[in-house]
Structure formats: C-alpha cells, structure tokens
Amino acid sequence: MRRRIDPSRLYFPLIVSLILFGGYWPFQNDHLSVPGLNWDALPYLQFGASIALIFFFVRLLDLVVFDVVISGRRNVVAPQLLRGIVSISLYVILLAAAFSGIFKINVTGVLTGGAVLAAVLALALQDTLGNLFAGVALHMEQTYEIGDVVHTGDYMGVVEGVSWRATRIRGFNNQMVVVPNSVVARERLEIFPRNNLNARILSVGVDYNVAPATVIGILTQVASHVEGVARERPCLARVSSFGDSACVYEIKYFTRDYSGRDRIDADIRKAVWYALRRNGISIPFPIRAFQPYLPPTGEHQISPEEVFKRLRAVDVLEPMSDEALQTIAAAVKMHFYSRGEAILRHGTTGDSMFVVNTGSVTVRVPDDSLTGWHQVAELGPGTVFGEMALLTGEMRTADVVAMTDVVALEIGKDSLAPVLEVQPDLAGAISHQIMQRREHLQSLRGDVEQEELTLMSRIRSYFGL
C-alpha cells in the first residue's frame, strides 16, 4: 500500500525559497546602492533561500524515487528507516555544500578538526549505532514484517512495529516486549510469516490396546475440522513413540494464523478428548505397576477352534486327519503385519509356510524393470504361501508383501515333522495336492507325474522319512 502524499511538504519549502530568492536577487550586485540596506545580511538571506530549496529538492527526490519508482514498478513499500537515512544524508551533504559556497568557509577542515570529537561520540553511542545499523540491515533484507510471529532468544510474539532502535513485539500474554535491533540481529531468529502455512505438532497418548490405524483415522478427522486449521494442506497423524503407559501419537496441522496457535492447540485437544470418549478409547494415566506376564491378547486373537477351522479349509493340508491337524493347529504361530510390510523375501531360507487368516497379500517376482519386480498373484483369506520351504527347505523364490493389515498363521517344520513320522504316507498325499495346486495356477512344462515323484522324494529326504 502506497503512502499518502501530502502536497504541503513540497509547496511550503518551494514558496519560501521563491520568496527569499525574490528578495535576494535584486540586491545580489554590489554596485547597486540602496540607502539603509545592510549588505552583510545578504549571504544569510541567500543561505536561507538555499535551505528552503534544499528541503524542496530532497523531498521531491524522496517522492520520485520511493513512492513512484520503487513502489510503482516493484509494488513494494520502502521502509521509513531507509527513507529517513537517505534524506538525512542528502541534507547534510547539500547544506554543507551551500554553507561552503556562500560563506567561503572550508567545511572539510572543520569536519577534520572534529574527527576526535566524532570518535568520542561514536564510542559513547556504540549501542545506539549498533541498533541503528542492525535496523537498517533488517529493513534492507525485509527479514520480517508487521503481523509476522517471530521467536528470538527468550522472546516470542507478533511484530507490531520496527523503528531505527528496536522492534516491538506483542507477546502471547498480551505483554509488550521491546527488543533492540542489535539483539534481534545477533540472536537466532525464527519467523512465522503471516498468511503462510506454518506447521504445528501436538502429542497425545492413547491406549496400547487400540490399533494405530483406528487412532490415526480419528485424530486426523478431528484436527481437520477445528477452526483456524488450514484446509489447503491435510492434517496428518502418526505414531511418534512408545511411552511407559501409552502409545504416543503426533498430530501435525497447518495454520495461517500462527498467533492463534494456543487457542487452536486447546481446541484440538478438547476435540480429541471427546472423539476418543465417543469411540470408547482411553487416554492412559502415566503410572507404573507390577504385573505378572500374561500371553498377549487383542482384537486379532483367534481361538484354537477357529485356527483348526481355517487349517481344515487349506487344500494343501486336506489329506491330513482331524487328529493330525489338531496337533499342527496347537503349534501354529500367529503373526500380524501392517500394510506394505514384507512377510517373505526372495533368496532367503525358511522352513515354514503361511496361511492368510485375514487381509490380503501380493506375490512379487524380481525382474529388470524400473520397479524391480512384477506381481504374479494376489492372495486372500484361506490361501497359503511358502509351502515349498516348509516341505523341502528350498530358498524363497518370491517376495510376499501385505496389501492390507494381515493376520497370518505360520506352520513350521517342527510342528509337521511329528505328524509325518507317524503317518509317512502323508508326504505323498501332500505332494500330490501341491502338484494339483501348481497345475491349477500355472501351465506346467515336462512330465507332471515325474515331477510329482521328484517332489515327494525331496519331501521324504527333507524330513528323513
């Protein structure tokens, strides 16, 4: 916004200059004799007219350079401190030149003679001059503007004014803090510009028994609807750390009014409390208690009957009797995987297979493409993977990655070996099931029967049957 121009600032010194020059001009020649006229006063009249003309010239130059050229072309407002320094410098130079030309006095000699006095004054005004030059640097660099939130040293608040000596900051407790410009320039300065998307992070502790996906969804939705939170960038919630009694989450939001951060923080915390209460989620107290170890229980735990029912539906295990399957079900290990987590890696060794209980996984084979792999299958609940490592001990040939949150059941060699020792014929039945499954999934090359015999012999050899 441009400064309003006052015409009297130009008209008044111009009129005074014309009047004084008009009174001086007729008597400027020494041969003109006027009775009663004091000729010694004419230089002072000329100097007074020159002062008025200098004021007109400097103000006109200030108007043209700062209000027309800079503000008009660059659409920026020049700092008042810069304009004042330029004007004072021009006043001193032009007045010294006028004084030297009219009164025939060597101003340079006078200034040289006062060098010692100037040095003494500079030492006495060291802090004042430091504030002055620091203020000039801050204005020239346009470090911050009125309305920005700044944090320097122990002070933080909204900038309300900047002078040649100090910066005035309105603290968040409505107190006024005056910080010298030299302190601002010397200390580390953190700026939160107005109308800028400034970020803010809050922490909240939540019960360990609640899944992170559930908590993150609630926190994100709550924070995004609080007044003052910017809509341009979505809020996000994430797991920050694991505390003694709570899982700590971070809520990150953006706001254009950073001066209202305390009010926005309070509103988000209040909304989080109500949202967690509505969903039956507690905010644990920071306590320490002795408790004997108990097997972990949670929302993903399944009963032994459900494990047996899931294994009974697996085609590879179909030849087993209920008694043998009960033995394996009792030794099954249950694992939880989050979305994007690798369950198996190709080229690694293993001696177990997995059954998908809930969720879905993708099977990927490495290649030379840009992604480094291509998908060959997508498996859902009830499907198995890794069975060749369980039965023959061979290395994994593909990556298996969770597409969603996955609960998987792992059957190891140790749980299958006792069953095959009692019923050796199961090795042939299982190999037959695997070959049928392979034939269903892909086109086989070569003699299927011969490959089945080879697989059965590998199983017998691996389990020492």
Buried (B, 14 or more C-beta within 10 A) or exposed (E): EEEEEEEEBBEBBBEBBBEBBEBBEEBEEEEEEEEEEEEEEBEEBBBBBBBBBBBBBBBBEBBEBBBEEBBEEEEEBBBBBBBEBBBEEBBEEBBBEBBBEBEEEEBEEEEEEEEEEEEEEEEEEEEEBBBBBBBBEBBEEEBBEEEBBBBBEEBBBBBEEBBBBBBBBBEBEEEEBEBBBBBBBEBEBEBBBBEBEBEBEBEBBBBEEBBBEEBBEBBBEBBBEBEBBBEEBEBBBEEBEEBEBBBEBBBBBBBBBBBBBEBBBEBBBEBBEEBBEEEEBEBBEEEEEEEEEEEEEEEBEBEEEEBBEBBBEBBBBBBBEEEBBBBBBEBBEBEBBEEEEEBBEBEEEBBBBBBBBBBBBBBBEBEEEEEEBEBEBEBEBEBBBBBBBBBBBEEBBBBBBBBBBBBBBBBBBEBBBEBBEEBEEBBBBBBBBBBBBBEEEEEEEEEEEEBBBEBBBBBBEBBEB
